Amino acid sequence: MNRPDINPYNVNTSNKDNTMDNIITGTFHHLNDDGSILLTGDYETVGKSYAASGFTGRLVKAPEPATAPAIPEAGTVTLTGGTATVSQVALARQAEVDAALRALGIAPTPPVYAAGSIVNSVGVDNFRLSRQEWAALPTVDEGVKDVVDRIRAERRKDILVKVTDLRMNDDGTITRGTGNLGVERNALRQLLGRARVFPDAFRVMEKAPPATRAAFFNDMVKHYAKDLGDARMTIRARVNPSTNVPQAYAVVGPGYAAFDADRVVAMLPEAFRGRDARAEIVYDPGSTSLKADVLYHADHVTDLSAGDVFKGGLRIGTADDASSSIYGGPLAYRNLCLNLIIIATETADMFRRIHRGSIGDIAREVANAADGVNAAFDSFAHLWGKSRTPVGRVEIYGNTYSTVPDALTALVDSGKVDLAVARDTAVEWLLAGYEAEPGDTFADVLNAVTRLHSLEKVPAVVAARAEAVAGRLLTDVMA
């Protein structure tokens, strides 16, 4: 029972130690009978309001706000043991990650140190730097647009010709009577090979003066015209963006299907729409080769260790001079040491296709590979502290939800988010918190719950409860 000399307004308090400090310090609420707040303030101010009302309603002390665990900062590592200590947390994580990657064809590289050996301070710093470098990469849309623009600036064109119609000019260019084309080194090699009458001649022809090369080429084509007959080849031409000079960059067979790099890489944005991924795309104009990596990166890891995969995604590649097939598959970067310096790059092919068939076939191959990679990385995103993963790909108490509002409503209905108010009221407040700063990730679910403290209509006691609820939700889902 409260002592009237200490607690003259007979505040309802759960304090076990009924001292002056415990009872009359802090924040108080004068509540209506329905629980709504009439006044919030210190003990004296709220107590006078309570007394003036004839002691109607209730006078309660507000609980101290519970602080929800903060979402760990991206690029950080939590260590539970000393350097080189084998962490059971890390071993369990590696087993789950490796199982998902093995299903895609990746064989894990054995680390230099025992698997699960916790990294040192250099490893922690290098993880942070790796995460920063990843974040600085362009988005998939940005990276793809840049390389597509570069390739299309070449204004490529394929020209089907009869071998016997070709002539080489004294300056080394080739013609069939209408316009001249410069010949890049690789195109010269392929031209001589496709013509079939210059066995092993490339090294000599490359070194020969242009006029000498032209005379020999023309003499051989004329001499073997009957043997060549109606043989045809496709000259792949482009305009050099620097000089504005048209030139042959490849010579291929007439059945070559032109699935150029710009068309292949343009398939990536849709496959990774709405995902927290970055693009690292390298295009070499000289060889027309392209390597495109779409990458995910761990945000936060507990006991980062030897044997941990910390970055990965999808790699696709091709070359438009017929020197490479079109390929794609998973990619993983695995730490093998204690410093995050010895890194294994692990890949596997999910498809490899020569330049035949239809572009639709290639599109299906790329989409299927992206789906497989995304499903694998989604399966262990929680182990990477990926609270910013789209909510539709996060399992929350055994369920997934297409939108944040759907998740909030379902969590109230299931009792996992219990604010101790009427169901409709709880949903209304949570959706109001969400609308204040909407998003589509699991972090936005947490933010909607913790944001109740900023809504004027939400009692402080409910906002404090919401903080604790958010903390449990973060721990339960991201553990």
C-alpha positions as CSV (number, residue, x, y, z in Angstrom):
1,M,0.0,0.0,0.0
2,N,1.3,3.5,-0.9
3,R,2.2,5.8,2.0
4,P,0.1,9.0,1.8
5,D,2.9,11.2,3.0
6,I,5.1,10.0,0.1
7,N,2.4,9.4,-2.5
8,P,-0.5,11.8,-1.6
9,Y,-2.2,11.3,-5.0
10,N,-2.1,7.5,-4.5
11,V,-0.4,6.8,-7.8
12,N,-0.7,3.3,-9.2
13,T,2.9,2.0,-9.3
14,S,4.5,-1.4,-9.6
15,N,7.6,-0.2,-7.7
16,K,8.7,-2.7,-5.0
17,D,10.9,-0.2,-3.3
18,N,8.3,2.3,-2.1
19,T,10.7,5.3,-1.6
20,M,10.1,8.9,-2.4
21,D,12.5,8.8,-5.4
22,N,11.0,5.7,-6.9
23,I,7.4,6.9,-6.5
24,I,7.4,10.6,-7.4
25,T,10.2,10.9,-9.9
26,G,9.8,10.3,-13.6
27,T,6.9,10.7,-16.0
28,F,3.2,10.2,-15.1
29,H,-0.1,9.8,-17.0
30,H,-3.6,10.8,-16.0
31,L,-5.7,8.3,-17.9
32,N,-9.4,8.1,-18.7
33,D,-11.2,5.0,-17.8
34,D,-10.7,3.8,-21.4
35,G,-7.0,4.1,-21.1
36,S,-6.5,7.3,-23.2
37,I,-4.2,9.9,-21.8
38,L,-5.6,13.2,-20.4
39,L,-2.3,14.6,-19.3
40,T,1.3,13.6,-19.1
41,G,3.9,15.3,-16.9
42,D,5.7,15.2,-13.6
43,Y,4.1,13.8,-10.5
44,E,3.0,17.1,-9.0
45,T,1.4,18.5,-12.2
46,V,-0.4,15.3,-13.2
47,G,-1.4,14.6,-9.6
48,K,-3.2,18.0,-9.3
49,S,-5.1,17.2,-12.5
50,Y,-6.1,13.8,-11.1
51,A,-7.3,15.4,-7.8
52,A,-9.1,18.2,-9.6
53,S,-11.1,15.6,-11.6
54,G,-12.4,14.1,-8.4
55,F,-9.9,11.2,-8.7
56,T,-11.6,9.9,-11.8
57,G,-9.7,7.7,-14.1
58,R,-6.3,6.5,-13.1
59,L,-2.9,8.1,-12.2
60,V,-0.1,5.9,-13.4
61,K,3.6,6.1,-13.6
62,A,4.9,5.7,-17.1
63,P,7.4,2.8,-17.4
64,E,10.9,3.6,-18.5
65,P,11.2,3.3,-22.2
66,A,12.7,0.0,-23.3
67,T,15.4,0.4,-25.9
68,A,15.2,-2.0,-28.9
69,P,18.5,-3.4,-30.1
70,A,19.7,-1.2,-32.9
71,I,20.1,-2.6,-36.3
72,P,23.8,-3.2,-36.6
73,E,25.7,-0.7,-38.8
74,A,26.6,-2.1,-42.2
75,G,30.2,-3.2,-42.5
76,T,30.6,-4.1,-38.8
77,V,31.6,-7.4,-37.1
78,T,30.6,-8.6,-33.7
79,L,33.3,-10.8,-32.1
80,T,32.5,-13.2,-29.3
81,G,35.9,-14.7,-28.9
82,G,39.6,-14.0,-29.5
83,T,41.6,-14.1,-32.8
84,A,41.9,-17.6,-34.2
85,T,39.4,-19.0,-31.7
86,V,37.1,-21.4,-33.5
87,S,33.6,-20.1,-33.3
88,Q,30.6,-22.5,-33.3
89,V,28.4,-19.6,-34.5
90,A,30.7,-19.2,-37.6
91,L,30.8,-23.0,-38.2
92,A,27.0,-23.2,-38.2
93,R,26.7,-20.2,-40.5
94,Q,29.3,-21.7,-42.9
95,A,27.5,-25.0,-43.0
96,E,24.2,-23.3,-44.0
97,V,25.8,-21.0,-46.6
98,D,27.9,-23.8,-48.1
99,A,24.9,-26.1,-48.5
100,A,23.1,-23.4,-50.5
101,L,26.1,-22.8,-52.7
102,R,26.9,-26.5,-53.3
103,A,23.4,-26.8,-54.6
104,L,24.4,-24.3,-57.3
105,G,27.6,-26.2,-58.2
106,I,30.2,-24.3,-56.1
107,A,32.7,-26.4,-54.3
108,P,34.0,-24.6,-51.1
109,T,37.7,-23.8,-51.0
110,P,39.4,-25.0,-47.9
111,P,40.7,-22.1,-45.8
112,V,44.3,-21.6,-44.8
113,Y,43.3,-21.7,-41.1
114,A,40.9,-24.0,-39.4
115,A,37.3,-23.2,-40.6
116,G,35.6,-21.0,-38.1
117,S,38.8,-19.3,-36.8
118,I,37.8,-15.8,-35.9
119,V,39.5,-12.9,-37.8
120,N,41.8,-10.4,-36.2
121,S,41.5,-6.6,-36.2
122,V,42.9,-6.3,-39.7
123,G,40.2,-8.7,-40.9
124,V,37.5,-6.6,-39.2
125,D,38.8,-3.4,-40.9
126,N,39.1,-5.1,-44.3
127,F,35.5,-6.3,-44.0
128,R,34.4,-2.8,-43.4
129,L,36.4,-1.5,-46.4
130,S,35.0,-4.3,-48.6
131,R,31.4,-3.3,-47.6
132,Q,32.2,0.4,-48.4
133,E,33.7,-0.5,-51.8
134,W,30.6,-2.6,-52.6
135,A,28.3,0.2,-51.6
136,A,30.1,2.6,-53.9
137,L,29.5,0.4,-56.9
138,P,26.7,1.4,-59.3
139,T,23.3,-0.2,-59.0
140,V,22.5,-2.9,-61.5
141,D,20.4,-0.4,-63.6
142,E,23.3,2.2,-63.5
143,G,26.0,-0.3,-64.4
144,V,24.1,-1.9,-67.2
145,K,23.1,1.4,-68.7
146,D,26.7,2.6,-68.8
147,V,28.0,-0.5,-70.6
148,V,25.0,-0.7,-73.0
149,D,25.6,3.0,-74.0
150,R,29.3,2.3,-74.6
151,I,28.6,-0.7,-76.8
152,R,25.8,0.9,-78.8
153,A,28.0,3.9,-79.4
154,E,30.1,1.6,-81.6
155,R,27.2,1.5,-84.1
156,R,27.9,-2.1,-85.0
157,K,26.8,-3.8,-88.2
158,D,27.1,-7.3,-89.6
159,I,27.9,-7.7,-93.3
160,L,27.5,-11.0,-95.0
161,V,30.0,-11.3,-97.9
162,K,31.3,-13.8,-100.4
163,V,35.0,-14.5,-99.8
164,T,35.8,-14.1,-103.5
165,D,34.2,-10.6,-103.5
166,L,36.7,-9.3,-100.9
167,R,39.8,-7.3,-101.8
168,M,42.4,-5.8,-99.6
169,N,43.7,-2.3,-100.3
170,D,47.3,-1.2,-100.1
171,D,46.6,0.6,-96.7
172,G,45.4,-2.7,-95.2
173,T,41.7,-1.9,-95.4
174,I,39.3,-4.4,-97.0
175,T,36.5,-3.7,-99.5
176,R,34.0,-5.5,-101.7
177,G,33.8,-2.4,-103.9
178,T,31.5,-0.2,-101.8
179,G,33.4,1.5,-99.0
180,N,36.5,0.5,-97.0
181,L,36.8,-1.2,-93.6
182,G,39.9,-1.1,-91.3
183,V,40.8,-4.5,-90.0
184,E,41.5,-4.9,-86.3
185,R,44.2,-7.5,-85.3
186,N,41.7,-10.1,-84.2
187,A,39.6,-9.6,-87.3
188,L,42.7,-10.2,-89.5
189,R,43.3,-13.5,-87.8
190,Q,39.7,-14.6,-88.2
191,L,39.6,-13.3,-91.8
192,L,42.6,-15.4,-92.8
193,G,41.2,-18.5,-91.1
194,R,37.7,-18.2,-92.6
195,A,39.1,-17.7,-96.1
196,R,40.6,-21.2,-95.8
197,V,43.5,-20.5,-98.2
198,F,45.9,-18.9,-95.7
199,P,46.9,-21.8,-93.4
200,D,49.1,-20.5,-90.6
201,A,49.6,-17.2,-92.4
202,F,48.6,-14.8,-89.6
203,R,52.0,-14.1,-88.1
204,V,53.6,-13.4,-91.4
205,M,50.6,-11.3,-92.7
206,E,50.5,-9.3,-89.4
207,K,54.2,-8.4,-89.8
208,A,54.1,-7.7,-93.5
209,P,53.8,-4.1,-94.8
210,P,50.1,-3.3,-95.7
211,A,50.8,-3.2,-99.4
212,T,52.6,-6.5,-99.4
213,R,49.8,-8.0,-97.3
214,A,47.2,-6.7,-99.7
215,A,49.0,-8.0,-102.8
216,F,49.3,-11.5,-101.3
217,F,45.7,-11.6,-100.0
218,N,44.3,-10.6,-103.4
219,D,46.5,-12.9,-105.4
220,M,45.5,-15.9,-103.2
221,V,41.8,-15.1,-103.3
222,K,41.9,-14.8,-107.1
223,H,44.0,-18.0,-107.5
224,Y,41.7,-20.1,-105.3
225,A,38.4,-18.5,-106.5
226,K,37.2,-21.8,-107.9
227,D,37.9,-23.7,-104.7
228,L,36.3,-21.0,-102.6
229,G,33.2,-21.0,-104.8
230,D,30.2,-19.5,-103.0
231,A,31.8,-19.6,-99.5
232,R,30.6,-16.8,-97.3
233,M,31.5,-15.1,-94.1
234,T,30.1,-12.4,-91.9
235,I,32.2,-9.4,-91.2
236,R,31.3,-7.7,-87.9
237,A,32.0,-4.0,-88.3
238,R,31.8,-1.0,-86.0
239,V,32.8,2.6,-85.8
240,N,35.7,3.4,-83.6
241,P,34.1,6.0,-81.1
242,S,37.5,7.8,-80.8
243,T,38.3,8.1,-84.5
244,N,34.9,7.7,-86.1
245,V,36.5,5.3,-88.6
246,P,34.6,2.1,-89.5
247,Q,36.5,-1.1,-89.0
248,A,36.1,-4.9,-88.9
249,Y,36.4,-6.2,-85.3
250,A,35.5,-9.9,-86.0
251,V,34.9,-12.3,-88.9
252,V,32.5,-15.1,-88.2
253,G,30.6,-17.8,-90.0
254,P,27.3,-17.1,-91.7
255,G,25.4,-19.0,-89.1
256,Y,26.7,-16.9,-86.2
257,A,23.8,-15.5,-84.1
258,A,24.6,-12.0,-82.9
259,F,23.6,-12.1,-79.2
260,D,25.8,-9.1,-78.4
261,A,26.9,-8.2,-74.9
262,D,24.6,-5.2,-74.7
263,R,21.6,-7.4,-75.3
264,V,22.7,-10.0,-72.8
265,V,23.6,-7.6,-70.0
266,A,20.4,-5.7,-70.5
267,M,18.6,-8.7,-69.1
268,L,20.0,-8.2,-65.6
269,P,18.0,-5.2,-64.2
270,E,14.7,-7.0,-64.4
271,A,16.2,-10.2,-62.8
272,F,17.4,-8.1,-59.8
273,R,14.6,-5.6,-59.6
274,G,14.1,-4.3,-56.0
275,R,17.1,-6.1,-54.6
276,D,20.0,-4.7,-52.6
277,A,22.6,-5.6,-55.2
278,R,25.4,-3.8,-57.0
279,A,27.0,-4.3,-60.4
280,E,30.6,-4.6,-61.4
281,I,30.8,-4.8,-65.1
282,V,34.0,-4.9,-67.2
283,Y,33.8,-4.4,-71.0
284,D,37.0,-4.6,-73.1
285,P,36.5,-3.0,-76.5
286,G,39.6,-4.5,-77.8
287,S,38.5,-8.1,-77.3
288,T,34.8,-7.3,-77.1
289,S,34.7,-9.4,-74.0
290,L,32.3,-8.6,-71.1
291,K,32.2,-9.9,-67.6
292,A,29.2,-8.7,-65.5
293,D,29.0,-9.5,-61.7
294,V,25.8,-8.7,-59.8
295,L,26.9,-8.7,-56.2
296,Y,25.4,-9.0,-52.7
297,H,27.5,-8.2,-49.6
298,A,27.1,-9.1,-46.0
299,D,26.1,-6.2,-43.8
300,H,27.0,-7.5,-40.4
301,V,28.6,-10.8,-39.3
302,T,29.0,-12.3,-35.9
303,D,32.5,-13.9,-35.6
304,L,33.7,-13.4,-39.2
305,S,36.0,-16.3,-39.7
306,A,38.2,-18.2,-42.0
307,G,36.0,-20.1,-44.4
308,D,33.2,-17.4,-44.5
309,V,31.6,-16.3,-47.7
310,F,31.0,-12.5,-47.4
311,K,30.2,-11.4,-50.9
312,G,28.8,-13.0,-54.0
313,G,26.0,-13.2,-56.6
314,L,25.7,-13.9,-60.3
315,R,28.4,-13.7,-63.0
316,I,27.7,-13.7,-66.7
317,G,30.2,-13.3,-69.5
318,T,30.5,-13.3,-73.2
319,A,32.6,-12.0,-76.1
320,D,31.2,-10.6,-79.4
321,D,34.0,-11.8,-81.6
322,A,33.0,-15.5,-81.3
323,S,36.0,-16.2,-78.9
324,S,33.7,-17.1,-76.0
325,S,30.3,-18.7,-75.4
326,I,27.7,-16.9,-73.3
327,Y,27.9,-18.3,-69.8
328,G,26.5,-17.6,-66.3
329,G,26.4,-18.9,-62.8
330,P,27.0,-18.2,-59.1
331,L,29.9,-16.3,-57.7
332,A,31.2,-16.4,-54.2
333,Y,34.1,-14.6,-52.4
334,R,35.4,-16.7,-49.5
335,N,37.8,-15.5,-46.8
336,L,40.6,-18.1,-46.3
337,C,42.6,-16.4,-43.6
338,L,42.5,-14.2,-40.5
339,N,43.1,-10.9,-42.3
340,L,40.5,-11.0,-45.0
341,I,43.4,-10.8,-47.5
342,I,43.6,-14.3,-49.0
343,I,40.3,-14.5,-50.8
344,A,39.0,-17.4,-53.0
345,T,36.8,-16.5,-56.0
346,E,34.5,-19.4,-56.5
347,T,32.3,-19.8,-59.6
348,A,30.3,-22.5,-61.4
349,D,28.4,-22.6,-64.7
350,M,24.6,-22.8,-64.6
351,F,24.6,-22.3,-68.4
352,R,27.0,-22.0,-71.3
353,R,25.7,-21.5,-74.8
354,I,27.4,-20.9,-78.1
355,H,26.1,-18.1,-80.4
356,R,23.2,-20.1,-82.0
357,G,19.5,-20.3,-81.3
358,S,17.4,-17.4,-80.3
359,I,17.8,-14.4,-78.0
360,G,14.7,-15.8,-76.2
361,D,16.8,-18.9,-75.3
362,I,19.5,-16.7,-73.8
363,A,16.9,-14.7,-71.8
364,R,15.5,-17.8,-70.3
365,E,19.0,-19.0,-69.3
366,V,19.9,-15.7,-67.7
367,A,16.6,-15.5,-65.8
368,N,16.8,-19.1,-64.5
369,A,20.4,-18.5,-63.3
370,A,19.4,-15.3,-61.6
371,D,16.4,-17.0,-59.9
372,G,18.7,-19.8,-58.6
373,V,21.3,-17.4,-57.3
374,N,18.8,-15.1,-55.7
375,A,17.0,-18.0,-54.0
376,A,20.3,-19.3,-52.6
377,F,21.5,-15.9,-51.3
378,D,18.0,-15.2,-49.9
379,S,18.2,-18.4,-47.9
380,F,21.1,-17.1,-45.8
381,A,20.6,-13.3,-46.0
382,H,19.6,-13.3,-42.3
383,L,23.1,-14.7,-41.4
384,W,24.6,-11.6,-43.1
385,G,22.6,-9.2,-41.0
386,K,20.5,-8.2,-44.1
387,S,17.7,-6.4,-42.3
388,R,17.5,-4.3,-45.5
389,T,16.4,-7.3,-47.4
390,P,13.0,-6.8,-49.1
391,V,10.3,-8.0,-46.7
392,G,8.9,-10.5,-49.2
393,R,12.1,-12.5,-49.0
394,V,12.4,-12.6,-45.2
395,E,10.8,-15.4,-43.3
396,I,9.1,-13.9,-40.2
397,Y,8.0,-16.5,-37.7
398,G,7.7,-19.0,-40.5
399,N,5.8,-16.8,-42.9
400,T,6.6,-14.3,-45.7
401,Y,4.6,-11.2,-46.7
402,S,4.5,-9.3,-49.9
403,T,4.4,-5.9,-48.3
404,V,5.3,-4.2,-45.0
405,P,1.6,-3.3,-44.2
406,D,0.7,-7.0,-44.7
407,A,3.4,-8.0,-42.4
408,L,2.5,-5.5,-39.7
409,T,-1.2,-6.5,-39.8
410,A,-0.4,-10.2,-39.7
411,L,2.0,-9.8,-36.8
412,V,-0.7,-8.0,-34.8
413,D,-3.2,-10.7,-35.6
414,S,-0.8,-13.4,-34.6
415,G,0.1,-11.7,-31.3
416,K,3.8,-11.4,-32.2
417,V,3.4,-7.6,-32.0
418,D,1.3,-7.1,-28.9
419,L,0.8,-3.5,-27.9
420,A,-1.8,-4.2,-25.3
421,V,-4.4,-2.2,-27.1
422,A,-7.4,-3.1,-29.3
423,R,-6.4,-4.9,-32.5
424,D,-7.7,-2.2,-34.9
425,T,-6.1,0.5,-32.9
426,A,-2.7,-1.3,-33.0
427,V,-2.9,-1.8,-36.7
428,E,-4.0,1.9,-37.3
429,W,-1.0,3.2,-35.3
430,L,1.5,0.8,-36.9
431,L,0.4,1.8,-40.4
432,A,0.6,5.4,-39.4
433,G,4.2,4.8,-38.3
434,Y,4.9,3.1,-41.6
435,E,3.3,5.8,-43.7
436,A,5.6,8.4,-42.0
437,E,8.6,6.8,-43.7
438,P,7.5,3.9,-46.0
439,G,9.8,1.3,-47.5
440,D,9.7,-2.4,-48.5
441,T,12.4,-4.1,-46.3
442,F,12.3,-5.9,-43.0
443,A,14.0,-2.9,-41.5
444,D,10.9,-0.9,-42.4
445,V,8.8,-3.3,-40.4
446,L,11.0,-2.6,-37.4
447,N,11.0,1.1,-38.0
448,A,7.2,1.2,-38.2
449,V,7.0,-0.4,-34.7
450,T,9.6,1.8,-33.1
451,R,8.3,5.0,-34.8
452,L,5.1,4.9,-32.5
453,H,7.0,7.2,-30.1
454,S,6.8,10.0,-32.6
455,L,3.0,9.8,-33.0
456,E,1.2,12.2,-30.7
457,K,-1.9,10.0,-30.4
458,V,0.1,7.0,-29.1
459,P,0.5,6.9,-25.2
460,A,4.1,6.8,-24.0
461,V,3.4,3.5,-22.2
462,V,2.4,2.0,-25.6
463,A,5.4,3.5,-27.4
464,A,7.7,2.0,-24.7
465,R,6.1,-1.4,-25.1
466,A,6.6,-1.1,-28.9
467,E,10.3,-0.5,-28.5
468,A,10.6,-3.8,-26.5
469,V,8.4,-5.6,-29.1
470,A,10.7,-4.4,-31.9
471,G,13.7,-5.6,-30.1
472,R,12.3,-9.1,-29.7
473,L,11.2,-9.1,-33.4
474,L,14.7,-8.1,-34.6
475,T,16.4,-10.8,-32.4
476,D,13.9,-13.5,-33.3
477,V,14.1,-12.9,-37.1
478,M,17.7,-12.0,-37.7
479,A,19.2,-14.5,-35.2
